[in-house]
Amino acid sequence: MRRAQIKIYAEITEQKYHMTPNSYYCQVSTDNPNDIKYEDGMISVRFYHIAEILKDGEIVKGVLNDQPKYYYFGSIKTLEELKQMNSDHKLDILIENIERNKESNYIGVVTSPTGFNSLVTDKDVILEPKIRSDKFQNKIKILKL
């Protein structure tokens, strides 16, 4: 019997040039969000652990974590903050979506640096994109909810 090889893939969601968000996957060496280089337009990242094993001459793959945690880039507004900001009722639909979907455990919305809004749960992690001045390399900082 052969041992499975575990590979880690990052699913990056981004929005560039005011277009619809798209996602792509890339293999990474770790599932530490601090090791992801933030680039303009990034909205979120999720990490998948994929087991690969050679069986009957073919590589068989299996996802070990089928509902990984989201790591969002940006700033969060809680449901309570959204209600306080809603004096003109422009956020009524957003607030109603959060309140109606109680089984999803939405707690608010995160706004990416590009202005894209995503509903977030209490299990999601918000990352603040930080750009370091030395050699213009990017770094992120984990924010607590």
C-alpha positions as CSV (number, residue, x, y, z in Angstrom):
1,M,0.0,0.0,0.0
2,R,1.3,3.4,-0.9
3,R,1.0,6.5,1.2
4,A,-1.0,9.4,0.0
5,Q,0.9,12.6,-0.8
6,I,-0.8,15.7,0.6
7,K,-0.7,18.9,-1.5
8,I,-2.1,22.3,-0.6
9,Y,-3.8,24.5,-3.1
10,A,-4.9,28.1,-2.6
11,E,-8.1,29.3,-4.3
12,I,-7.6,33.0,-4.9
13,T,-10.6,35.2,-5.7
14,E,-9.9,38.6,-7.3
15,Q,-11.6,41.5,-9.0
16,K,-9.5,43.5,-11.4
17,Y,-10.4,46.4,-13.7
18,H,-14.0,46.7,-12.4
19,M,-14.9,43.3,-13.8
20,T,-16.8,40.4,-12.3
21,P,-14.7,38.5,-9.7
22,N,-13.0,35.3,-10.8
23,S,-11.1,32.6,-9.0
24,Y,-8.0,30.6,-9.8
25,Y,-6.1,27.8,-8.0
26,C,-2.4,27.5,-7.4
27,Q,-0.3,25.0,-5.4
28,V,1.3,26.5,-2.3
29,S,3.7,25.1,0.3
30,T,1.7,26.1,3.3
31,D,-1.9,27.0,4.3
32,N,-0.7,30.0,6.4
33,P,-2.4,33.1,5.0
34,N,0.6,35.3,6.0
35,D,2.6,33.5,3.3
36,I,0.2,34.7,0.6
37,K,1.5,37.7,-1.2
38,Y,-1.3,40.2,-1.4
39,E,-1.8,41.7,-4.9
40,D,-4.1,44.5,-6.0
41,G,-7.6,43.2,-6.7
42,M,-7.5,40.2,-4.3
43,I,-10.8,39.6,-2.5
44,S,-10.3,36.3,-0.6
45,V,-8.2,33.1,-0.3
46,R,-9.2,29.6,0.8
47,F,-6.9,26.6,1.2
48,Y,-7.6,23.1,0.1
49,H,-5.7,20.0,1.2
50,I,-5.7,17.4,-1.6
51,A,-4.6,13.8,-1.1
52,E,-3.0,12.1,-4.1
53,I,-2.3,8.4,-4.4
54,L,-1.2,6.2,-7.2
55,K,-3.8,3.5,-7.7
56,D,-3.9,1.0,-10.7
57,G,-1.4,3.2,-12.5
58,E,-3.5,6.4,-12.2
59,I,-3.3,9.3,-9.7
60,V,-6.4,9.5,-7.6
61,K,-7.2,12.8,-5.9
62,G,-9.4,13.5,-2.9
63,V,-10.3,16.7,-1.1
64,L,-9.6,16.4,2.6
65,N,-11.3,19.6,3.6
66,D,-14.4,20.3,1.5
67,Q,-15.5,23.5,3.3
68,P,-12.3,25.5,4.0
69,K,-12.3,28.7,5.9
70,Y,-12.4,32.0,3.9
71,Y,-9.7,34.6,4.5
72,Y,-11.0,37.9,3.2
73,F,-8.9,41.0,2.4
74,G,-10.4,44.3,3.5
75,S,-12.5,45.8,6.3
76,I,-15.6,44.6,7.9
77,K,-18.9,46.2,8.8
78,T,-21.1,44.2,11.2
79,L,-24.8,43.9,10.9
80,E,-25.2,46.4,13.7
81,E,-22.9,48.9,12.0
82,L,-24.8,48.5,8.7
83,K,-28.1,49.2,10.5
84,Q,-26.6,52.4,12.0
85,M,-25.3,53.6,8.6
86,N,-28.7,53.0,6.9
87,S,-30.6,56.2,7.6
88,D,-31.3,56.6,3.9
89,H,-32.4,53.0,3.6
90,K,-30.0,52.2,0.8
91,L,-28.7,49.2,2.7
92,D,-32.1,47.6,3.3
93,I,-31.7,44.8,0.8
94,L,-28.2,43.9,2.2
95,I,-29.4,44.0,5.8
96,E,-32.5,41.8,4.9
97,N,-30.2,39.3,3.1
98,I,-28.1,38.9,6.2
99,E,-31.1,38.6,8.6
100,R,-33.0,36.2,6.4
101,N,-30.1,33.8,6.0
102,K,-29.8,33.0,9.7
103,E,-28.7,29.4,8.9
104,S,-25.6,30.8,7.1
105,N,-24.5,32.7,10.2
106,Y,-23.7,35.9,8.4
107,I,-22.5,38.6,10.7
108,G,-21.8,41.4,8.3
109,V,-20.1,42.4,5.1
110,V,-16.4,42.8,4.2
111,T,-15.4,45.4,1.7
112,S,-12.2,44.6,-0.4
113,P,-9.7,47.3,-1.3
114,T,-11.4,47.3,-4.8
115,G,-14.8,48.0,-3.2
116,F,-16.3,44.5,-3.7
117,N,-18.6,43.5,-0.9
118,S,-18.8,39.9,0.4
119,L,-21.1,38.5,3.2
120,V,-19.0,37.1,6.0
121,T,-19.7,34.6,8.8
122,D,-18.3,34.3,12.3
123,K,-15.9,31.6,11.0
124,D,-14.3,33.8,8.3
125,V,-11.1,35.6,9.0
126,I,-10.5,39.2,7.8
127,L,-7.1,40.1,6.6
128,E,-5.9,43.7,6.3
129,P,-3.6,44.1,3.2
130,K,-0.4,45.9,4.2
131,I,2.2,47.0,1.8
132,R,5.8,47.1,3.2
133,S,8.0,50.0,2.0
134,D,11.1,47.9,1.6
135,K,11.3,46.7,-2.0
136,F,7.5,47.2,-2.3
137,Q,6.7,43.7,-1.1
138,N,3.3,43.1,0.2
139,K,2.4,41.7,3.7
140,I,-0.9,41.0,5.4
141,K,-2.0,41.3,9.0
142,I,-4.7,39.1,10.5
143,L,-7.5,41.1,12.1
144,K,-9.7,39.6,14.8
145,L,-13.5,39.7,14.5
